[in-house]
Structure formats: structure tokens, C-alpha cells
Amino acid sequence: MAPRDGRPQIWILPWREGGEAWPLTDLPGGADDPVRSPDRRRLAFVSALPPRELSPDSARADSARVDPLALRQFDRDRAAALASLRAWLRQNARQNDPRVVTRLDYLGETSLQEERYAQLYVVDVLPGARPRMLTRFLFPVRDPAWTPDGQRLLAVAQRPRGPYPPDVETEPQFVWLDPDGARPPEFVADSGYAVSSPQISADGRWLVYVRQRHRVPMPTAVRRELVVRPLAGGPVRELTAPLDRSVQGFALHPSGWVYFTVTSEGAVPLYRARFGGGAPEPVRRGPLGVGSFAVAGPTLAWAEMQPQRPSDVWAARLDGRGARRLSALNDSLLSEVWLADYEELRYRSFDGTPIQGWVLRPRQPRGGRAPLLVEIHGGPHSMWGPGEPTMWLEFQSFAGAGYTVFFSNPRGSDGYGETFLRAIYRDWGSPPARDVLAGADTVLARGWADPAQQVVTGGSYAGYLTAWIVAREAPERFRAAVAARGVYDLGIWYGSSNTWRLFEGEFGTRPWEDGEVVRRQSPLTYVRDLRTPLLLLHGEQDYRTTIAGAEALYRALKVLGRPVEFVRYPREGHELTRSGEPRHRLDHLLRTLEFFERHLPVW
């Protein structure tokens, strides 16, 4: 729970006997990621601390006398004067006035990121109990898990491969800890893999966790593997290998099953597998998306997204049988509105690659055939489908406004195996753009939309691809385009973004090592050919795909006299359309609709 004027803390609510919630922690760094011990008497959690509270050297440096006028003493005691000046400068830096940057990674999502490293604590679940600090590392610790006997804790340490600070390269590995601090930490690596989310089976025999290969070409496009290994020692077995899919979430059941979701062909199905062996079994699948889920006793419960019934809670037996909907959160609204169906579209792209897409057709197109809205997903390694919750409102809104809506999962998308996922290495533009356009051609060939009335939009990487399409692939095809939160110059993105490592992973280089790939793969390079009316939408505090790229594209188009508009959303970061201010989210949607309506012929 986070107070309005501070960092989140852990509170205890006696829900069985009733009563008021009371705070268990009150730490300057806040508290996060709580996990209760098997006997329910203790909680493990993490709290983030600045280096000066983790390093004795920093503490000693901060003890120096503060005197901004110590320059007067330089001729008598230069060392003492410098120590005093440095103490004063450090004091200013701690107050973020000015902001002194010495780290490689200093950008958060909407502001500069304070240098803090999460450390592991344990606290008794009693009023007034004092948390005990178990780690004091100059790197973060996360994902704590208890052994069933409560004697040890397992966590993930983001350990640097080089010297402090842990900026350039880290190696997430396990660390075993004694809850009482009696034994030193023990680090265990899964060589060649970055690990996360460890859980230990109720009988203490098995460790289940997620891992991804790193130190490989294109490490940004590898599957998230769900693996199990005997705690007593033995080979690692990947539970998701037969599926060739990335795991999303998982939960353990004392009966020896691990339940997990994967991304697969536009859906997020739920599977289960035995710790000891056997192929995964489907528990819940179809054109839907399983979100969070839990297993306890004889019951499985989950949140589910369906095209015609968004976001309800379901329950079933452990094998998935007897599924029943427990909530009716949107029934009153759904009874009042018309919803378009999601029609699956399988087609071949320009080189024969099979691509999956979907079409939502309007109920009553005005004046004959409907205009075609081409929607593109970001990532670039995201996946859309009937179970995608974040776009449901936008898709249905445009279908309700009379548009035929088409979206697809071009090469590079998750959910179709690792080869497909990695198919855009050093080539973000033409191949996926041509996949999208081939799908739009298929929609038009079936007579579902008017070829003279086409518009296109996308956000984040899809903002990039939208700009690429109207500048490079199809400069005369679309009546209008809306690019949101996009990357338009790869060099600007690398130099100003908190996701600069994505460039290195996707292109296998750095801008100063291969300037040609930056030039060739940036939509801004082809700005002279961009004549389609373009609306640029961007959050002013977006540090994931910084607004500087949109500013550069806007200025170039204005200098060239092209039809372009630029809308800047104050206080918004990259999550504008998902968790931004409600007014801004609505403005984003309606401004997109109005722009298209303005540039389409009367219909």
C-alpha cells in the first residue's frame, strides 16, 4: 500500500477476525515483493537503498565537514578544503539540486531514476517488529522464495559481471540466504541464462523458475523458458520446450503440478505439467487470454479475456473441467452495446511466410464499403489476438464507428516460435511492414473494405512501422496515418532512451560502429517521400521512446511543407494509452478518430 506522500509499505489486514489494517513496515526506501513464510510468522520483502547506505566508504565520505566557502582555505590546507567542498557538493546532489549523473542507466519511465538497489529483509508479523536486513549488496535483489521448512530463502541477485556500478552488463543468478543471517550468502548461476521468479515445491524437492538465454546474438528475442530442476541436484528440464512458446506466469500446486500460461498464436492459454516429467496438458485454451491465476486445494481460479466478454473471473477443477464464470463485471454495459466479432485471417506474406491476423467488421458500413483501419502492434516482439485486453476498447470503438479493423502478428511477433520471433534481426522495417500490407491486401480482396479509404496507426515500435510504411513501403496508399510514441531515428533513440539496450540486441551493433544500419533502418531517413497526412502523438515524459524522435520527424515534415500535426501529452510516459490519465487516454482515442474522419472522403 502506498501513501499519497511516500513510498509503498506493507500493511496487515486481519480479514478473518476483522479490524483495522496496521502497518508492518515504515522504511525510507519503502517495501515491496512480500512473501510469507510457510509458518506464516515472518515476511520476506525487499526495500531499495541508495549506495551511501550500503557502502561504508560512502558513509565515511559523507561525514566530512560541509563548508561551501572552504576555497578560502586552499592555500593553508588544500586536502581539508577539498574534502569540505566535496561534502557540500554531495549534499546538493543528494537533494537532486543539481541532479548529478554518473551511471549509464539513469532514466526511469517518466523521470530520472534515483540510484537505489533493492535489498532483502525479513520481519516478524507482529506489531512493532523491526525488519532485519539480510543483504547489503551494491546490486539489486528480488523475487524471494522460502523453502518449505522456513530455514532458507532463495532470491535472484542482479549481480554485475564487472566492477561497480552494475551498469553495462549484469548476470541475474540465484542467491541462497539464511533468514537469521547466520550463514553467508551463496550464489548459484545457471550458466548462460538470466534467471527469475523462483518457486520451491511444497515437498522441497523441486525448484521451478523462468530463464532466458543471454550472451547470444539478439538476446532481446529469445523465449522465456519455464524450467524445473531437483533441489538435491540433477538435470534441468524445460517444461515449455514441446510448445516452443514463451511462459507468462506460473503457479505450483502441492499435488505435483505446475500451472503456466504461454503466448501462442494470438491467445494466452493455460497449461499444466508434472514436476517429474510428461508433456504439458492444456487446461484452458481457445481464442482467449488467461491473465492472473491461482491454484489452491481442489480449485483453479483465473481472470479471462474473451472477445465478447472482457475481464471476468472464472473457476474450475484442477484439470480445467467444470469451468464456470464467477463474475459479471460488464454484463450491464454489454447488454447495451453492439460488439464486433473477431474473424481470424490466415494468409501468406510476400515471401510465402504464413501470417495470422484478425478482422473486425462493422455492423452497418455507411455509404457502401467501410474504410479499412490497419492497426499495428508494438514491441516489436509483442503479440495481439482475441485475448488482448489493452486494445479491446479501441478495436470495438472503431468497428462501432463504421470501420473495418484489421490487425496481425507480423514476423518478429511472440507466440509463433523462436525462429519467427528472431526473424527481424537488423531488419525492423520492410519485412514486417510487408507482412502487414499483405494482410490488408487480403482483406481488400475479400471485399470487406474500400481500397480507396485506408488509414493506418500504431504505437511504440508500431509508431516506427507506421512511419516506415507511409514513407518507405506505401507512400501513396493511405489517406492518413497516426503514429504514437514511436521511434523515428534510431540514433536519437539509442542516445536518449532507457531502452537503448534493445537497439544493441536487435541490431547487434552500436550507432558509432555501424552508422549505415542506423541510417538505413530509420524512418526519418526517408522523410522526403512521406506525403501522407500524419498525426504524431507522444507523452512529454516518455523516456522509453523519447519525444526527441517525434520532434525531429515533425520538424523535418514541417520544413518540407508536409501535412503533419504533433500532439504532446503533459505528464505522460510510454504507458499513456494503457495507464495514462483518463482524460488523455480518451483524447488519444478520439483525436485519432477525428484525424481519420477529417482525411477520409465523404462516406
C-alpha positions as CSV (number, residue, x, y, z in Angstrom):
1,M,0.0,0.0,0.0
2,A,1.4,3.4,-1.0
3,P,0.5,6.6,0.9
4,R,0.0,9.7,-1.2
5,D,3.1,11.3,0.2
6,G,5.6,8.5,0.4
7,R,6.9,5.1,-0.7
8,P,4.8,1.9,-0.5
9,Q,4.8,0.0,2.8
10,I,3.5,-3.4,3.8
11,W,0.2,-3.4,5.8
12,I,-1.5,-6.3,7.6
13,L,-5.3,-6.7,7.3
14,P,-6.9,-9.2,9.8
15,W,-9.5,-10.3,7.3
16,R,-10.8,-13.4,9.2
17,E,-11.4,-11.7,12.6
18,G,-11.9,-8.3,11.1
19,G,-10.4,-5.0,12.3
20,E,-8.3,-2.2,11.0
21,A,-5.3,-2.7,8.8
22,W,-1.9,-1.9,10.5
23,P,1.5,-1.1,9.0
24,L,4.2,-3.8,9.3
25,T,6.9,-1.6,7.8
26,D,7.9,2.0,7.8
27,L,11.1,2.2,5.8
28,P,12.5,5.2,4.0
29,G,13.0,3.0,0.9
30,G,9.5,1.6,1.1
31,A,8.8,-2.2,0.9
32,D,7.8,-4.4,-2.0
33,D,7.6,-8.0,-3.1
34,P,6.4,-9.5,0.2
35,V,6.4,-13.3,0.6
36,R,5.1,-15.0,3.8
37,S,7.0,-17.9,5.4
38,P,5.4,-21.3,5.5
39,D,4.6,-21.0,9.2
40,R,3.1,-17.5,8.4
41,R,5.1,-15.9,11.2
42,R,7.5,-14.0,9.1
43,L,7.6,-12.0,5.8
44,A,10.5,-11.6,3.4
45,F,10.4,-8.5,1.3
46,V,12.7,-6.1,-0.5
47,S,13.5,-2.4,0.2
48,A,15.6,-0.1,-2.1
49,L,18.5,1.8,-0.6
50,P,21.0,4.3,-2.0
51,P,24.7,3.3,-2.2
52,R,25.6,5.6,0.7
53,E,23.6,3.4,3.0
54,L,25.1,0.2,1.6
55,S,28.8,1.2,1.3
56,P,31.0,2.0,4.4
57,D,33.2,4.2,2.1
58,S,30.2,6.3,1.1
59,A,29.2,6.8,4.7
60,R,32.7,7.9,5.7
61,A,32.8,10.4,2.8
62,D,29.5,11.9,3.9
63,S,30.9,12.5,7.4
64,A,33.2,15.3,6.2
65,R,32.6,18.8,7.3
66,V,30.4,20.8,4.9
67,D,31.6,24.3,4.0
68,P,31.0,25.8,0.6
69,L,33.4,28.6,1.4
70,A,36.3,26.2,2.0
71,L,38.0,27.5,-1.1
72,R,39.5,30.2,1.2
73,Q,41.5,27.5,2.9
74,F,43.2,26.1,-0.2
75,D,46.5,27.9,0.5
76,R,46.7,26.6,4.0
77,D,45.1,23.1,3.9
78,R,44.2,22.0,0.4
79,A,43.2,18.4,1.4
80,A,40.8,19.6,4.1
81,A,39.3,22.3,1.9
82,L,38.7,19.8,-0.9
83,A,37.0,17.4,1.5
84,S,34.7,20.1,2.7
85,L,33.8,21.3,-0.8
86,R,33.1,17.7,-1.9
87,A,30.9,17.1,1.1
88,W,28.9,20.2,0.2
89,L,28.5,19.2,-3.4
90,R,27.4,15.7,-2.4
91,Q,24.8,17.2,-0.1
92,N,23.4,19.2,-3.0
93,A,23.4,16.1,-5.2
94,R,21.5,14.1,-2.6
95,Q,18.8,16.8,-2.7
96,N,18.7,16.4,-6.5
97,D,19.6,20.1,-6.9
98,P,21.5,19.8,-9.2
99,R,21.0,16.3,-10.5
100,V,24.4,14.7,-10.9
101,V,24.5,11.7,-13.3
102,T,27.4,9.2,-13.2
103,R,25.6,6.0,-14.1
104,L,24.9,4.5,-17.5
105,D,21.3,3.7,-16.7
106,Y,19.7,6.7,-15.0
107,L,16.4,7.1,-16.8
108,G,13.2,5.8,-15.4
109,E,9.9,5.7,-17.2
110,T,8.8,9.3,-16.7
111,S,11.7,10.8,-14.7
112,L,15.3,10.4,-13.7
113,Q,15.8,7.2,-11.8
114,E,17.3,7.5,-8.3
115,E,20.2,5.2,-7.7
116,R,18.8,2.6,-5.3
117,Y,19.3,-1.1,-5.0
118,A,16.6,-3.4,-3.6
119,Q,17.9,-5.4,-0.6
120,L,16.2,-8.4,1.1
121,Y,14.7,-8.1,4.6
122,V,12.8,-10.4,7.0
123,V,10.3,-9.2,9.6
124,D,8.2,-11.0,12.2
125,V,4.4,-10.5,11.5
126,L,3.9,-8.6,14.8
127,P,3.1,-5.0,15.6
128,G,6.2,-3.0,16.2
129,A,8.6,-5.7,14.9
130,R,11.8,-4.4,13.4
131,P,12.8,-5.7,9.9
132,R,16.2,-7.5,9.7
133,M,18.4,-6.7,6.7
134,L,19.8,-9.8,5.1
135,T,21.7,-8.4,2.2
136,R,24.0,-5.4,1.7
137,F,24.9,-5.6,-1.9
138,L,25.7,-2.8,-4.4
139,F,23.3,-4.5,-6.8
140,P,19.6,-5.3,-6.5
141,V,17.9,-8.5,-5.1
142,R,14.4,-9.5,-6.0
143,D,11.9,-12.5,-6.2
144,P,12.4,-14.0,-2.7
145,A,11.0,-17.5,-2.1
146,W,11.0,-19.6,1.1
147,T,12.0,-23.3,1.5
148,P,9.0,-25.3,2.9
149,D,10.8,-25.7,6.3
150,G,11.3,-21.9,6.5
151,Q,15.0,-22.4,7.1
152,R,16.3,-20.7,3.9
153,L,15.4,-18.1,1.4
154,L,16.1,-18.1,-2.3
155,A,16.2,-14.9,-4.3
156,V,17.5,-13.5,-7.6
157,A,20.5,-11.2,-7.5
158,Q,21.2,-8.9,-10.4
159,R,24.9,-9.4,-10.0
160,P,27.3,-7.3,-12.1
161,R,29.8,-9.2,-14.3
162,G,32.2,-6.3,-14.0
163,P,33.1,-3.7,-11.3
164,Y,30.6,-1.5,-9.6
165,P,28.4,0.2,-10.6
166,P,26.4,-2.7,-12.2
167,D,25.6,-0.8,-15.4
168,V,27.0,-2.3,-18.5
169,E,26.3,-6.0,-18.0
170,T,24.7,-8.0,-15.3
171,E,24.1,-11.7,-14.7
172,P,20.9,-12.5,-12.8
173,Q,21.6,-15.5,-10.7
174,F,20.3,-17.2,-7.6
175,V,21.4,-16.4,-4.1
176,W,20.7,-18.6,-1.1
177,L,20.2,-16.8,2.2
178,D,19.8,-17.6,5.9
179,P,16.7,-15.8,7.3
180,D,18.6,-15.4,10.6
181,G,21.8,-14.2,8.9
182,A,23.8,-17.0,10.4
183,R,25.4,-18.1,7.1
184,P,27.0,-16.0,4.3
185,P,25.1,-15.7,1.0
186,E,25.7,-18.5,-1.5
187,F,25.4,-17.5,-5.2
188,V,24.4,-20.1,-7.8
189,A,24.4,-19.3,-11.6
190,D,22.6,-21.1,-14.4
191,S,25.4,-20.7,-16.9
192,G,24.4,-18.8,-20.0
193,Y,21.0,-17.9,-18.7
194,A,19.3,-15.0,-16.9
195,V,17.0,-16.4,-14.2
196,S,13.9,-15.0,-12.5
197,S,10.8,-15.9,-10.4
198,P,12.0,-18.9,-8.4
199,Q,9.5,-21.1,-6.6
200,I,10.1,-24.2,-4.5
201,S,7.7,-27.1,-4.4
202,A,5.7,-27.8,-1.2
203,D,7.7,-31.0,-0.6
204,G,11.0,-29.2,-1.0
205,R,12.2,-31.4,-3.9
206,W,11.9,-29.1,-6.9
207,L,12.9,-25.7,-7.9
208,V,10.8,-24.1,-10.7
209,Y,11.9,-20.9,-12.4
210,V,12.0,-18.8,-15.6
211,R,15.1,-18.4,-17.6
212,Q,16.2,-16.7,-20.8
213,R,19.4,-17.2,-22.8
214,H,21.7,-14.3,-22.7
215,R,25.2,-13.6,-24.1
216,V,23.8,-14.7,-27.5
217,P,23.1,-12.7,-30.7
218,M,19.7,-10.9,-30.4
219,P,19.2,-11.7,-26.7
220,T,16.1,-9.4,-26.8
221,A,14.3,-12.1,-28.9
222,V,14.6,-15.4,-27.0
223,R,11.9,-17.4,-25.4
224,R,11.1,-17.2,-21.7
225,E,11.6,-20.8,-20.7
226,L,9.9,-22.4,-17.7
227,V,12.2,-25.0,-16.2
228,V,12.3,-27.4,-13.3
229,R,15.3,-28.9,-11.5
230,P,15.7,-31.2,-8.5
231,L,17.0,-29.1,-5.5
232,A,19.2,-32.1,-4.5
233,G,20.9,-31.8,-7.8
234,G,20.2,-33.1,-11.3
235,P,19.5,-32.1,-14.8
236,V,17.3,-29.1,-15.7
237,R,14.1,-29.9,-17.7
238,E,12.3,-27.2,-19.7
239,L,8.5,-27.6,-19.4
240,T,7.8,-25.3,-22.3
241,A,10.1,-26.9,-24.8
242,P,7.4,-29.0,-26.5
243,L,5.4,-25.9,-27.1
244,D,8.1,-23.6,-28.4
245,R,6.4,-20.7,-26.6
246,S,7.3,-18.1,-24.0
247,V,5.9,-18.5,-20.5
248,Q,4.0,-15.7,-19.0
249,G,3.2,-16.7,-15.4
250,F,3.2,-19.9,-13.4
251,A,2.0,-21.3,-10.0
252,L,2.8,-24.6,-8.1
253,H,0.3,-27.0,-6.6
254,P,1.2,-29.4,-3.8
255,S,-0.1,-32.4,-5.9
256,G,3.0,-32.1,-8.1
257,W,1.7,-30.0,-10.9
258,V,3.0,-26.6,-12.2
259,Y,0.4,-24.5,-14.0
260,F,1.5,-21.9,-16.5
261,T,0.4,-19.6,-19.3
262,V,2.1,-19.0,-22.6
263,T,1.7,-16.7,-25.6
264,S,0.5,-18.7,-28.5
265,E,-0.9,-17.5,-31.9
266,G,-2.8,-14.6,-30.5
267,A,-4.1,-16.3,-27.4
268,V,-2.8,-16.8,-23.8
269,P,-3.7,-20.4,-22.9
270,L,-3.2,-22.2,-19.6
271,Y,-1.3,-25.5,-19.3
272,R,0.0,-27.7,-16.6
273,A,2.8,-30.2,-16.4
274,R,4.2,-32.6,-13.8
275,F,7.4,-31.7,-11.9
276,G,8.9,-35.1,-12.6
277,G,8.1,-35.5,-16.4
278,G,5.5,-35.7,-19.1
279,A,4.2,-33.4,-21.8
280,P,2.3,-30.3,-20.9
281,E,-1.5,-30.7,-20.8
282,P,-3.9,-27.9,-21.9
283,V,-6.2,-26.7,-19.1
284,R,-7.8,-23.7,-20.7
285,R,-7.4,-22.6,-24.3
286,G,-9.2,-21.1,-27.3
287,P,-9.4,-17.6,-28.7
288,L,-9.0,-16.0,-25.3
289,G,-6.4,-14.7,-22.8
290,V,-5.8,-16.1,-19.4
291,G,-4.4,-13.4,-17.1
292,S,-3.5,-13.8,-13.5
293,F,-4.4,-17.2,-11.9
294,A,-4.1,-19.2,-8.7
295,V,-4.4,-22.8,-7.6
296,A,-5.4,-23.9,-4.1
297,G,-6.9,-27.1,-2.8
298,P,-9.2,-28.6,-5.5
299,T,-9.8,-25.3,-7.3
300,L,-8.2,-23.3,-10.1
301,A,-9.2,-19.7,-10.5
302,W,-8.2,-17.2,-13.2
303,A,-9.0,-13.9,-14.9
304,E,-10.0,-14.3,-18.5
305,M,-10.4,-12.0,-21.5
306,Q,-12.8,-13.0,-24.3
307,P,-13.6,-11.0,-27.4
308,Q,-17.3,-10.7,-26.4
309,R,-16.8,-10.8,-22.7
310,P,-13.8,-8.8,-21.4
311,S,-12.2,-9.4,-18.0
312,D,-14.1,-11.8,-15.8
313,V,-13.1,-14.2,-13.0
314,W,-13.5,-18.0,-13.7
315,A,-13.0,-21.1,-11.7
316,A,-12.8,-24.8,-12.4
317,R,-11.4,-28.1,-11.1
318,L,-7.7,-28.6,-11.3
319,D,-7.9,-30.3,-14.7
320,G,-9.9,-27.3,-16.1
321,R,-13.2,-29.2,-16.2
322,G,-16.4,-27.7,-14.9
323,A,-15.3,-24.1,-15.8
324,R,-17.8,-21.5,-14.6
325,R,-17.8,-17.8,-14.7
326,L,-17.8,-16.2,-11.2
327,S,-18.2,-12.5,-12.0
328,A,-20.4,-10.4,-14.3
329,L,-18.4,-7.2,-14.2
330,N,-19.5,-5.9,-17.6
331,D,-22.8,-7.5,-18.2
332,S,-24.9,-4.4,-17.9
333,L,-22.7,-2.5,-20.3
334,L,-22.5,-5.4,-22.8
335,S,-26.3,-5.6,-22.9
336,E,-26.5,-2.1,-24.2
337,V,-23.8,-2.1,-26.9
338,W,-23.1,-3.9,-30.2
339,L,-19.7,-5.8,-30.4
340,A,-17.9,-6.9,-33.5
341,D,-16.7,-10.4,-33.9
342,Y,-13.0,-11.2,-34.3
343,E,-12.7,-13.1,-37.6
344,E,-9.4,-15.0,-38.0
345,L,-7.4,-14.4,-41.2
346,R,-4.6,-16.7,-42.2
347,Y,-2.6,-15.6,-45.2
348,R,0.8,-15.8,-46.9
349,S,3.1,-12.8,-47.0
350,F,5.3,-11.6,-49.9
351,D,7.8,-14.5,-49.5
352,G,5.3,-17.2,-48.5
353,T,5.7,-16.8,-44.8
354,P,2.4,-17.7,-43.1
355,I,0.9,-14.8,-41.0
356,Q,-2.1,-14.7,-38.7
357,G,-4.4,-11.7,-38.4
358,W,-7.9,-10.8,-37.4
359,V,-10.7,-8.6,-38.8
360,L,-13.5,-6.8,-37.0
361,R,-16.2,-5.8,-39.5
362,P,-18.7,-3.0,-38.7
363,R,-22.4,-3.8,-38.4
364,Q,-23.5,-1.2,-40.9
365,P,-20.9,0.5,-43.1
366,R,-22.0,3.9,-44.1
367,G,-22.4,4.6,-47.8
368,G,-21.2,1.2,-49.1
369,R,-17.9,-0.5,-48.2
370,A,-16.3,0.6,-45.0
371,P,-12.9,2.3,-44.7
372,L,-10.1,0.0,-43.7
373,L,-8.2,0.8,-40.5
374,V,-4.9,-1.1,-40.2
375,E,-3.7,-1.4,-36.6
376,I,-0.2,-2.5,-35.8
377,H,1.2,-3.8,-32.6
378,G,4.4,-2.6,-30.9
379,G,7.2,-4.4,-29.1
380,P,8.4,-5.3,-31.7
381,H,8.1,-8.7,-30.0
382,S,4.5,-8.3,-28.7
383,M,1.5,-10.3,-29.8
384,W,-2.1,-9.4,-30.4
385,G,-5.2,-11.6,-30.6
386,P,-8.7,-12.1,-29.4
387,G,-7.3,-12.4,-25.8
388,E,-5.5,-9.0,-25.9
389,P,-7.1,-6.7,-23.2
390,T,-5.3,-3.4,-23.9
391,M,-6.7,-2.9,-27.4
392,W,-10.2,-4.2,-26.9
393,L,-11.8,-0.8,-26.4
394,E,-10.0,0.8,-29.4
395,F,-10.8,-2.1,-31.8
396,Q,-14.5,-2.1,-30.8
397,S,-14.8,1.7,-30.9
398,F,-13.6,1.9,-34.5
399,A,-15.7,-1.0,-35.6
400,G,-18.6,0.7,-33.9
401,A,-17.8,3.9,-35.8
402,G,-18.1,2.0,-39.1
403,Y,-14.5,0.9,-39.8
404,T,-13.3,-2.5,-40.9
405,V,-10.4,-3.1,-38.4
406,F,-7.5,-5.3,-39.4
407,F,-4.6,-6.3,-37.1
408,S,-2.0,-9.0,-37.4
409,N,1.1,-10.5,-35.9
410,P,3.9,-9.9,-38.4
411,R,7.3,-11.6,-38.3
412,G,9.1,-10.7,-35.0
413,S,5.9,-11.2,-33.0
414,D,5.8,-13.5,-30.0
415,G,3.6,-16.6,-30.0
416,Y,4.9,-18.4,-33.1
417,G,8.1,-19.9,-32.0
418,E,11.6,-18.6,-31.6
419,T,12.6,-18.6,-35.3
420,F,9.7,-16.3,-36.2
421,L,10.4,-14.2,-33.1
422,R,14.0,-13.6,-34.3
423,A,13.2,-13.0,-38.0
424,I,13.7,-9.3,-37.9
425,Y,17.3,-9.2,-36.8
426,R,18.8,-6.0,-38.2
427,D,15.7,-5.5,-40.3
428,W,12.9,-3.8,-38.4
429,G,11.3,-2.1,-41.4
430,S,10.5,-3.8,-44.7
431,P,9.7,-7.5,-43.9
432,P,7.2,-6.9,-41.1
433,A,5.7,-3.9,-43.0
434,R,5.2,-6.1,-46.0
435,D,3.6,-8.7,-43.7
436,V,1.1,-6.1,-42.5
437,L,0.4,-4.8,-46.0
438,A,-0.2,-8.4,-47.4
439,G,-2.8,-8.9,-44.8
440,A,-4.5,-5.6,-45.7
441,D,-4.5,-6.7,-49.3
442,T,-6.2,-9.9,-48.3
443,V,-8.9,-8.0,-46.5
444,L,-9.5,-5.8,-49.6
445,A,-9.5,-8.8,-51.9
446,R,-12.4,-10.3,-49.9
447,G,-14.4,-7.1,-50.4
448,W,-14.5,-6.2,-46.7
449,A,-13.3,-2.7,-47.1
450,D,-12.9,0.1,-49.6
451,P,-9.4,0.2,-51.2
452,A,-9.8,4.0,-51.7
453,Q,-10.3,4.6,-47.9
454,Q,-7.4,3.1,-46.0
455,V,-5.8,4.5,-42.8
456,V,-3.1,3.1,-40.6
457,T,-2.0,3.5,-36.9
458,G,0.3,2.1,-34.3
459,G,2.2,2.9,-31.1
460,S,5.7,2.4,-29.9
461,Y,7.5,0.1,-32.3
462,A,4.3,0.3,-34.3
463,G,4.7,4.1,-34.4
464,Y,8.0,3.3,-36.1
465,L,6.4,0.8,-38.5
466,T,3.6,3.2,-39.3
467,A,6.0,6.0,-40.3
468,W,8.1,3.4,-42.2
469,I,5.1,2.2,-44.2
470,V,3.9,5.7,-45.3
471,A,7.5,6.9,-46.0
472,R,9.0,3.8,-47.5
473,E,6.7,0.9,-48.4
474,A,3.4,2.5,-49.4
475,P,3.8,6.3,-49.6
476,E,0.6,6.8,-51.7
477,R,-1.7,4.1,-50.2
478,F,-3.1,5.6,-47.1
479,R,-5.4,8.6,-46.7
480,A,-4.0,9.3,-43.2
481,A,-1.7,7.8,-40.6
482,V,-1.4,8.2,-36.8
483,A,2.0,7.3,-35.2
484,A,2.1,7.3,-31.4
485,R,5.0,7.1,-29.0
486,G,7.3,6.0,-31.9
487,V,10.9,5.7,-32.7
488,Y,11.8,7.5,-35.9
489,D,15.5,7.9,-35.7
490,L,17.5,5.0,-34.2
491,G,20.4,7.2,-33.3
492,I,18.3,9.6,-31.2
493,W,16.5,6.6,-29.6
494,Y,19.8,5.0,-28.6
495,G,21.2,8.2,-27.1
496,S,18.1,9.4,-25.2
497,S,16.1,6.3,-24.2
498,N,16.1,3.9,-21.2
499,T,15.7,1.1,-23.7
500,W,19.0,1.7,-25.5
501,R,20.0,-1.9,-24.9
502,L,17.1,-3.0,-27.2
503,F,18.9,-1.4,-30.1
504,E,22.1,-3.3,-29.4
505,G,20.2,-6.6,-29.1
506,E,18.1,-6.0,-32.2
507,F,20.8,-4.7,-34.5
508,G,23.9,-6.3,-33.0
509,T,25.9,-3.1,-33.0
510,R,26.2,0.5,-31.7
511,P,25.5,3.7,-33.7
512,W,29.2,4.7,-33.9
513,E,30.1,1.2,-35.1
514,D,27.6,0.9,-37.9
515,G,26.1,4.2,-38.8
516,E,24.8,2.7,-42.0
517,V,22.3,0.5,-40.2
518,V,21.1,3.5,-38.3
519,R,20.6,5.5,-41.5
520,R,19.0,2.6,-43.4
521,Q,16.6,1.5,-40.7
522,S,15.4,4.9,-39.5
523,P,12.1,6.2,-40.9
524,L,13.4,9.7,-40.7
525,T,15.9,8.9,-43.5
526,Y,13.0,8.6,-45.9
527,V,11.2,11.8,-44.8
528,R,11.3,13.3,-48.3
529,D,8.9,10.6,-49.5
530,L,6.5,11.0,-46.6
531,R,3.5,12.8,-48.0
532,T,0.6,11.1,-46.2
533,P,-1.2,13.3,-43.7
534,L,0.4,12.3,-40.4
535,L,-0.6,12.8,-36.7
536,L,2.2,12.3,-34.1
537,L,1.1,11.6,-30.6
538,H,3.6,11.4,-27.7
539,G,3.9,11.7,-24.0
540,E,6.2,14.6,-22.9
541,Q,7.8,12.4,-20.2
542,D,8.3,9.3,-22.2
543,Y,11.8,8.0,-21.6
544,R,11.2,4.7,-23.3
545,T,10.8,6.1,-26.8
546,T,11.7,9.7,-26.1
547,I,9.8,12.6,-27.6
548,A,13.0,13.9,-29.3
549,G,12.5,11.5,-32.2
550,A,9.0,12.8,-32.7
551,E,10.2,16.3,-32.6
552,A,12.8,15.6,-35.2
553,L,10.3,14.0,-37.6
554,Y,7.8,16.8,-37.0
555,R,10.3,19.5,-37.8
556,A,11.5,17.8,-40.9
557,L,8.0,17.4,-42.2
558,K,7.1,21.0,-41.4
559,V,10.3,22.2,-43.2
560,L,9.3,20.2,-46.2
561,G,5.7,21.6,-46.1
562,R,4.1,18.3,-45.5
563,P,0.7,17.8,-43.7
564,V,1.7,16.9,-40.1
565,E,0.3,17.6,-36.6
566,F,2.1,17.0,-33.3
567,V,0.2,16.4,-30.1
568,R,2.2,16.3,-26.8
569,Y,0.6,14.9,-23.6
570,P,2.0,16.6,-20.5
571,R,2.9,14.3,-17.5
572,E,2.6,11.2,-19.6
573,G,5.1,8.4,-20.2
574,H,5.2,5.5,-22.6
575,E,2.1,3.8,-20.9
576,L,-0.1,6.7,-22.0
577,T,-2.8,4.5,-23.7
578,R,-2.7,1.8,-21.0
579,S,-2.4,3.6,-17.7
580,G,-2.3,7.3,-18.5
581,E,-4.6,9.9,-17.2
582,P,-8.2,9.0,-18.2
583,R,-8.7,12.3,-20.0
584,H,-5.5,11.8,-22.0
585,R,-6.5,8.2,-22.9
586,L,-9.8,9.3,-24.2
587,D,-8.3,12.3,-26.0
588,H,-5.8,9.9,-27.7
589,L,-8.6,7.7,-29.0
590,L,-10.9,10.4,-30.1
591,R,-8.2,12.5,-31.7
592,T,-7.1,9.5,-33.7
593,L,-10.7,9.0,-34.9
594,E,-11.2,12.7,-35.7
595,F,-8.0,12.8,-37.7
596,F,-9.1,9.9,-39.8
597,E,-12.6,11.3,-40.3
598,R,-11.1,14.6,-41.5
599,H,-8.9,13.0,-44.1
600,L,-11.2,10.3,-45.5
601,P,-13.6,11.2,-48.3
602,V,-17.2,11.5,-47.5
603,W,-18.6,8.1,-46.9
